[in-house]
């Protein structure tokens, strides 16, 4: 039986923006964050390039997960 995670981590990584350039290094940062938090048995939820509305929805959803 798998034990319950110690905590939940929500990572929202916006790399590409409509009016701004691509954030160099953001992919590597997200990989490092996911690896860091998965090792101590945290449940990681990862989302990339979300619109403002989708970001707000996901944040509210994960708060009540």
C-alpha positions as CSV (number, residue, x, y, z in Angstrom):
1,X,0.0,0.0,0.0
2,X,1.4,3.4,-1.0
3,X,1.5,6.0,1.8
4,X,-0.2,9.4,1.6
5,X,2.0,12.2,0.3
6,X,3.5,14.5,3.0
7,X,2.2,17.5,1.1
8,X,1.0,18.8,-2.2
9,X,3.0,21.1,-4.5
10,X,1.5,23.1,-7.3
11,X,4.0,24.3,-9.9
12,X,2.8,26.7,-12.6
13,X,5.5,27.5,-15.1
14,X,4.7,30.2,-17.7
15,X,7.5,30.0,-20.2
16,X,6.0,31.7,-23.3
17,X,4.1,34.9,-23.1
18,X,2.1,36.6,-25.9
19,X,3.9,39.9,-25.7
20,X,7.1,38.9,-24.2
21,X,10.0,36.6,-25.2
22,X,10.6,33.0,-24.2
23,X,11.9,32.5,-20.7
24,X,15.3,30.8,-21.2
25,X,16.1,28.3,-18.6
26,X,12.5,27.9,-17.4
27,X,12.3,24.3,-18.6
28,X,15.4,23.3,-16.6
29,X,14.1,25.2,-13.5
30,X,10.8,23.3,-13.7
31,X,12.6,19.9,-14.0
32,X,14.7,20.8,-11.0
33,X,11.6,21.8,-9.0
34,X,9.7,18.6,-9.9
35,X,12.7,16.4,-9.0
36,X,13.3,18.3,-5.7
37,X,9.7,17.9,-4.5
38,X,9.1,14.4,-5.7
39,X,12.0,13.0,-3.6
40,X,10.6,13.7,-0.2
41,X,7.3,12.1,-1.2
42,X,5.4,15.2,-2.1
43,X,2.6,15.0,-4.7
44,X,3.5,17.4,-7.5
45,X,1.0,19.0,-9.8
46,X,2.7,20.7,-12.8
47,X,1.2,23.0,-15.3
48,X,2.8,24.9,-18.1
49,X,1.9,28.1,-20.1
50,X,-1.5,28.6,-18.6
51,X,-3.8,31.5,-19.4
52,X,-4.9,33.8,-16.6
53,X,-8.3,32.2,-16.3
54,X,-7.0,28.6,-16.5
55,X,-4.3,29.5,-13.9
56,X,-7.0,30.9,-11.6
57,X,-9.2,27.8,-12.0
58,X,-6.3,25.4,-11.4
59,X,-5.2,27.3,-8.3
60,X,-8.7,27.2,-6.8
61,X,-9.1,23.5,-7.7
62,X,-5.8,22.5,-6.1
63,X,-6.5,24.5,-2.9
64,X,-9.5,22.2,-2.3
65,X,-8.0,19.0,-3.6
